[in-house]
């Protein structure tokens, strides 16, 4: 009887620790991956690019905003892992025209459509 109780206790502790480690690692992955597609960085980069080239601000071609755009290149560099994050950002209510266009272009490049 005492032996069964010890085995159950040890298994319970192992199961609890396993669940804790798994849950903790999942939250770390989620937190780390959220920062990969950051629209605040994208807005700042667009501001930097248009500050360097005021004519860019007059362009209606979103592909122009991806040229020499370090944040765009970083997002594309994450590859397929970034696609669900791009989708999430594009479907949020606080993402607007140019930002959605740039994210769609990033998804195109990652999926090698263009």
C-alpha positions as CSV (number, residue, x, y, z in Angstrom):
1,X,0.0,0.0,0.0
2,X,2.8,2.4,0.9
3,X,4.7,1.5,-2.2
4,X,1.7,2.4,-4.5
5,X,1.3,5.7,-2.7
6,X,4.9,6.6,-3.3
7,X,4.7,5.6,-7.0
8,X,1.5,7.7,-7.5
9,X,3.1,10.7,-5.8
10,X,6.3,10.5,-7.9
11,X,4.2,10.1,-11.1
12,X,2.0,13.0,-10.1
13,X,5.0,15.2,-9.4
14,X,6.6,14.2,-12.8
15,X,3.4,14.9,-14.6
16,X,3.0,18.3,-12.9
17,X,6.6,19.3,-13.7
18,X,6.1,18.1,-17.3
19,X,3.0,20.2,-17.7
20,X,4.7,23.2,-16.1
21,X,7.7,23.0,-18.4
22,X,5.6,22.4,-21.5
23,X,3.3,25.3,-20.6
24,X,6.2,27.6,-19.8
25,X,8.0,26.8,-23.0
26,X,4.9,27.4,-25.1
27,X,4.4,30.8,-23.5
28,X,8.0,31.7,-24.1
29,X,7.7,30.8,-27.8
30,X,4.5,32.8,-28.1
31,X,6.0,35.8,-26.4
32,X,9.2,35.6,-28.5
33,X,7.3,35.1,-31.8
34,X,4.9,38.0,-31.1
35,X,7.8,40.4,-31.2
36,X,8.8,39.2,-34.7
37,X,6.0,41.0,-36.4
38,X,5.8,44.3,-34.6
39,X,3.8,47.0,-36.4
40,X,5.4,49.7,-34.1
41,X,8.7,48.9,-35.6
42,X,7.2,48.9,-39.1
43,X,5.6,52.3,-38.6
44,X,9.0,53.7,-37.3
45,X,10.8,52.2,-40.3
46,X,8.3,53.8,-42.7
47,X,8.8,57.1,-40.9
48,X,12.6,56.7,-41.2
49,X,12.4,55.9,-44.9
50,X,10.0,58.7,-45.8
51,X,12.2,61.1,-43.8
52,X,15.2,60.1,-45.9
53,X,13.2,60.3,-49.1
54,X,10.1,62.6,-48.9
55,X,9.1,61.5,-52.4
56,X,8.4,58.0,-51.1
57,X,5.6,59.4,-48.9
58,X,3.8,60.5,-52.1
59,X,4.0,57.0,-53.6
60,X,0.9,54.8,-53.7
61,X,3.0,51.7,-54.6
62,X,3.4,49.6,-51.4
63,X,6.3,47.7,-53.0
64,X,8.3,51.0,-52.9
65,X,8.0,50.9,-49.1
66,X,9.6,47.5,-48.9
67,X,12.8,48.6,-50.6
68,X,15.6,49.1,-48.1
69,X,13.1,48.5,-45.3
70,X,15.0,46.7,-42.5
71,X,11.9,45.6,-40.6
72,X,10.4,44.2,-43.7
73,X,13.6,42.3,-44.5
74,X,13.7,41.0,-40.9
75,X,10.1,39.7,-41.1
76,X,10.7,38.0,-44.4
77,X,13.9,36.5,-42.9
78,X,11.8,34.6,-40.3
79,X,10.4,32.5,-43.1
80,X,7.3,30.3,-42.8
81,X,7.2,30.7,-39.0
82,X,6.1,34.3,-39.5
83,X,3.1,33.6,-41.7
84,X,0.6,32.9,-38.9
85,X,1.9,36.0,-37.1
86,X,1.4,38.1,-40.3
87,X,-2.1,36.8,-40.7
88,X,-2.8,37.7,-37.1
89,X,-1.6,41.2,-37.5
90,X,-3.4,41.7,-40.8
91,X,-6.8,40.7,-39.2
92,X,-6.4,42.9,-36.2
93,X,-8.5,46.0,-36.3
94,X,-5.6,48.4,-35.7
95,X,-3.8,47.5,-38.9
96,X,-4.4,49.8,-41.9
97,X,-3.9,50.0,-45.6
98,X,-0.2,50.4,-46.1
99,X,0.7,48.2,-43.2
100,X,-1.6,45.4,-44.5
101,X,-0.1,45.8,-47.9
102,X,3.5,45.5,-46.6
103,X,2.6,42.5,-44.5
104,X,0.9,40.9,-47.6
105,X,4.0,41.5,-49.6
106,X,6.1,39.9,-46.9
107,X,3.8,36.9,-47.0
108,X,4.2,36.8,-50.8
109,X,7.9,36.8,-50.5
110,X,8.0,34.1,-47.7
111,X,5.7,31.9,-49.8
112,X,7.8,32.7,-52.9
113,X,4.8,33.9,-54.9
114,X,6.8,36.9,-56.2
